[in-house]
Amino acid sequence: MRLFDNYLNGLDDVLSKKLNVTPQLLREQRSFNSNIQKGLESKALNLMDSASPAVIEGPKVLFTYDKQFIESKFGINPHSFNTITIGAHPDFKELLDESSYINHHCVSVFVDIKGSTRLIEKYTLLEVRLIKDSLLTLAIQVANQFGGHVHRLQGDGIFLQFVRRNQHQNDAIINALNASAILTQFVTTDLAEIMQQHNLNPLKIRVGIDFGREEDVLWSYYGIPGCNELTTTSLHTDMAAKLQSKAYDNTILIGGNVKETLDLKQDFYSIYENEVSKEKVYYVSKQFTYPFFVFNWKDFLLSLPFIGKSSNGRTLEVNEKSITIECYISDENGANQERYYPNSKSIPKGKNIFYHLKRGNSPYVKQYFEKIEWYAFNSGKEAADDNATTHDFHKDNHNKVICEAHAGYLGHHYVECRIIRDHSENERITFPIFVQ
């Protein structure tokens, strides 16, 4: 199964030229009396030329975006916007003039699609525009589902802000990583496959992400009344743009704050090595450097229970499994229970966690010839300092279809359920979480 099949099918129609993308001259409608109107229409027909306004036949957005895939895998994100806008972030519009400001954390994400210029060799301007617009539209929709706001469209690129008022900073970072990883997966795998089928060089994606803490991000207006922009002043906004420009094709670079704030698992990042400079830090000045890393988005996505490697082992694909784990979190007294989707947000310390073993949509029924074992694998400094990187819950959950746990350490962790059978294949089912 591929991500966003509806988009791929629509793009395939454009790339194969099955879709007729043609201009239709736009006639301006005015309210005149019938005699004057007839006279003007006869003159207008003679005045229309190639410079006249035009519209593209068909809908503005060619491909219907299906939210159900992300909702079914990550849940309905409480930070997504009901209305998608561009420009000033809706949560900070309380800043009414050029003299007001506020400090608030923000995750800045710069995305650049590379290689669309060469499409003009084979396609008309309208077709190129439709391909580029469709990709930007997809990026907007995916970002919005994860609580991202579109601050600016820049040619083949897009500048996103992941932040909501009263949102935990870890959740803003997780949302940015999820959205960026999914978009990169789509462009590098599914979209690349379609383009190669049409003998085209696949488009590339480059992403830069950085996080600025509350004290390091200033929200204010730039410009003068009537010509201004509400935006952020922060090293980390600038750094996200600089990291995007440094990124290799199909690569995501993250600033050190992203890694540090989440205490990101070592599997999910690696050292950036320029072929010449072997850089490990960004030189802001001679006195100040800032670390940055390659975000291993493939390994991050592979931690999700519904993502696996394709048969060729080189690409990723959605891989539905018959036996899964469903997760719920609650307060220590059992109140305020809610479902938690894998890697969807950070769980506050002190929360109770319940992992339910499922077969399809039904609770798993243990067979007499099976043994069930539960294990926890924790990452991060806090777990390491407490000598709790791996444990089996004192075997309290063994041979049970529900595992009870507790959120205790900052970082990315996962549980593993092992179903051991005497005369048939064993099963290993995992479920990942973030703790704040």
N, C-alpha and C positions, 0 to 999 in steps of 0.2 A: 504494500500500500504506500502511495506517495502523498506528500503534503500538498494540500490545495489543488486537487485534481481539476477543479473547475477552472482555475487560472491557467493551468498547463494546457487544457483542451482549448481554451480561448486563444492563448498565445500560439498554439500550434496552427490554428486557423489563420492567424495573421501571418505567421512565418511561411506557411505554405500558399499564401495568397488566396485562400478559399474565401476569405472575408473581403467584400468589396468596400474599400475605404475611399470614398470620393467626396469632394466638396459640393455643397449646394449653396448657391448665392443667396444671401440673406436679404430679404426685402424689409425695409423699415416700415412699420405700420403707424399711421398718424390718423387723427380724427379730423377729417375735413368733410365739408358737404360734398354730395355726390358729384356735382359738376366739376369742382376744383380737383377732387380726387382723381377723376378720369384723366384730366389734363396732366396732372403730375405723374401718373403712372406711365403714360406714354413717353414722357421725357426720361423717366427713371430707367426704362428699358434700354434706352440709347446710352445712358451714362454708366451703366454697369460694366466693369472691366476686371482685370485680374487683381486689382488692388481693393476691390469691394469686400466688405465683411462677409465671412462665410461660416457655415456650420458644418459639422461632420454628421452625416446621416447615422442614425442609431443613437443609443444612449451615451451619455458622457463617460460613464464607467462601463466598460465592455463586459467585465466579468463579475458575476455575483460573488460576493465574499461570504463564505460559510463560516460562521462563528462557532459552530457546534464542535468542530474538532478540538479547538483549544479549550472550550468550556468543558468538554467531556474528559479531557486529560489534566487540565490545570484548575478546573472549577471556574465559577464566575468571579472575576477579580473585582473586589470592592472599590478599587482605585481607578477603574476605567471611567471614561467620561460618557455621559449620555449623549452629548453633542460634541462632534469633532470640530475643533476650530484651529486656526493658525495665528501665530503672532503672540500677543500678550497672554501669559499663562492665566487661566481663569481664576485660580486660587489666590492670585496676587494683584487683582485689579483694584483692591482697596487702596492701592497707592495711586492717588488721584493727580499728583502734579510732580514737576521735575525736582522739587525739593524734598520729597518724602522717600524713605527707604526702609528696608527691613532685612534682617539677617535670617536666613533659613537654608537648611541643607538642600543640595540638588545633585542629581546624577545627570551629567551631560553626555550625550551620545551623538557622534557624527558618523553618518553612513554615506559612503560614496560608491556608486555603481560605475565600473570602469569598462570601457570597450564599446559603448553604444555608438560612438562616432563612426565606426567602420560600417555600421548598419546602412549608412547612406549609399554604400556601394551597390546594394541590392534592393533597397526599399525606397519608396517615395517618402517625402517629408511627413506626410500624414501618417504613413505606416510606422515610421520611426517614432514619431510623436506618440502614437498609440501604444507602442511597445514600452517606451520609457514611462509614459503616464501610468500604464497598468502596473509596472513594477513599483513606482512611487506610491500608487494607491494601495498596493498590497502592504508596503512598509508602514503606511499610515494606519491601516486597519489593524495589523498585528501589534504595532506599538500601542494603539489605543486600548486594545484588549488587556494589555499588561500595565495600563495606567500611564502610558507615555503621552506627552503633549508635543504637537508639532510646532516648533518655534519658527522654523524657516525652511523653505525649499530652495535649494541652490543648484540649479542646472540638473545634473545627474545625482545630486546629493540631497541629504535631508538632515536637519539638526533637530534632535529630540531632547526633551527634558523629562526625566522621570522623577517626579516629586508631587506629593499632595500634602496639603496642610494636615497636621496631626497624624501623618503616616510615619511609622518607624523607619529610620534611615536604612536599616538592613533590608527591609522589604522593597524600598526604592531600587537598591542595587540589584537584588534578586530579579525584580521585574525587568530591569535593563538587560541583565545577562540572558534571561529566558528569551526575550524578544529578539535580541541580537543573534543568539545561537540559532533560533528557528529560521530567521531570515537568511543567515549565512548557509544553513543547511539547504534551504530551498534553492538559492542561487547556484550553489556549487554542485548540487546533486541533481535535483529534479529538472531545473531549468537548463542546466548544462546538457543534460541528456537530450532534451528536446532540440536544443540549438545544434548539437552535433548531428542529429538526424537530418538537419537541413543544411549540412556542410558549412556551418557557421562557427566561428571562434566563440566559445562561450563567454558570456559576460562575467566579470569578476566583481567581488565585493570587498571593501576594506572598511573596517570599523574601529573607531577610537572611543573609549569609555573612561570617564574618571568621575570620582565622587568628591564633592566638597562639603565639609562639615559646616554646621550652622555658623560658627564664628568665621569661616573662610569664604562665605558666599554672601554678597550684597545684592539685593534685588532693588533696582531703581530704574528711572527713565533716563534715556539718552536723547539728546536733540532739543528741539524747541516746540512749543505748543502748535499742534497741527502737523508736525513733522517729527515725531518722536517714537521711541521703541522701549517697551518694558523688557529688560533683560538682566542678566547677571554679570557682576564684576567678580571674577574669581580666577586665580591661577588654574583651578581645576577645570573650568570651562575652556580656557585657552589650551590646557594640556590635552583635553579630549580631542580637540581639532588637530593639534600637533601629532598626537599618536595616530590618528587616522591617516595623516599624510605619511607617516613612517611605516604604516602597516604594509606587509606584503599582500599580494593577491589572495583573497579568500581567508584573510587573517583578521582576528580581533585583538587589539592591544588594549590593556587595562592599566590604569595608574595604580601606584602603590597603595593608595587609600582604599581601593576596591578590595585588594587582597587582604590588607590589614584589618579592615572593619569586619569582614565576614570571617576572618582567620581562614581564608580559602584553602581548601584541601590541596595538597601538593600535586595530586593527579591532574588538577584543573588549570595549572599554569606552568610556564617554563620560561627560561631566560631568553630574552630577545637577542639574537646574534646577527648583527649586520655582517655581510660577507667581508667587509673591510674593517669596520671599527670595532666589532664585537661589543656593542654598547650594552650596558646593564642599567645605566641611569641616564636621565635627561638633564643636560647642563643648562639650567635656567640662568645661571651666572657662574663666574669663577668661584664664588663662595657658596653657591647653593645648587645642589643636585636633587633630583626627584626620581625614585625608582619606578620602573614600569616593566610589564611582563606580557608575554603572549598568553592569551586565554585559550586553553585547549578545549575549544567548544565541542569537538567531537566526543572527547571523553566525558565532558559535562552532560551532553545529551545521552550518551550511553549509560549514564547512571540512572536514567529514567527507565522504569520497568517496561514501558511500551515501545522502546527504541532498541533496535538491534542492528547488526551488520548484515548487509545483503549477501547473497550467495557467493559473490566474487570477493567479499571481504574488504572491498575498498570504499564502499559507500554505506550510508545509513538508511534505514527504512523503518516505517512503523510496523511493529511486530506484535500483534495481539496474542495474548496467552490465555489458555483455558483456566489456569489457576493463578489467582492474583491476591494481593493484600490491599485491604481498604483500611484507611487510618482515620481515627477520630481523636480530638484533643478536648480536654475539659479542665476546669479548675480542680484544685486538690480535693475539694469536697464533692466533686462529681457534677457540679453545676456548669451551665453554659457550654454544653457539648456541641462541637461543630466538626464537620468533616474537614480533613486536611488532605490536599492533593500533593503528589510528590514534587518536591523542590518549588512549591508555589509561593511560599513566604517563610518568615522565620517564626519559630515557636518561642514564646517567652519562657524563661527558666521557671521551674516550679510547676509547669503544666503537666497533667497526667496524659499519657499517650496510650491508645489502645489500637493494636494491629489485629484486624479481623481477616482470617484466611477465607478466601472465597473461591468457589468454582462457578464461573459465569456470574450471574446475579444472585446466587444462592450461597448461604453459609456452607463452608466445606465440611463434609462428614468424614471423620477419621475412620479408616477401615481397620479391622482387627489385626491385619498383617503389617500395618504401618507403624513407624515411630516418627514422631514430630519433635524437632529440636529448634529452638530459637536462639540466635546469637546477635549481639550488637557490635558494630564496628564504628568507633568514634574517631574523628580527626580533630586536630587543633591542640594548642598548647595546654588549655585547661584540662582536657581529658588526659593528655600525656603526663602532666604534673600529678594527676590523681591516679596514675597507673590504671586507667580505665579505657584504653584504646580498643580493647577487645574483652568481651565477657559474655557469659551465658545466662545472665539473670539468676544466678545461683540454682539453675535448673528448675526454677519455680514455674516456668511456662512450658516446660517440656510435655509433649503429648496433649497439648491443648490447642484449640483452633483460634484462641484469642491470646495475644501476648500483651501483658501490661508493662508499661515502661514509664520513665520519668525524664523530663527535659532538664538536663543539669549542666551542660557544657556548651560554650560558644563554639560554633563550627558546623561542618557538614557531616552528617552521620547516616548510617543506614542499618536496618535490621535485615537479617537473613533467616528465612524459614527453610529448614531442610526436612523433606519428607523422604524417609528411608524405607524402602520396601525390600522384602526378602527375594522375590522372584520376578521383579520387573524394574523398570528404570526409575532411578531416584529423581527427585525434583529439588531445585533450589529457587526460591522466590525472594526477591529483594524489594525494599522500599526505602527511598532516600528522604531525608528531612534536613532543614536548616534550623538551628537554634540561635537565638539572639543573645 
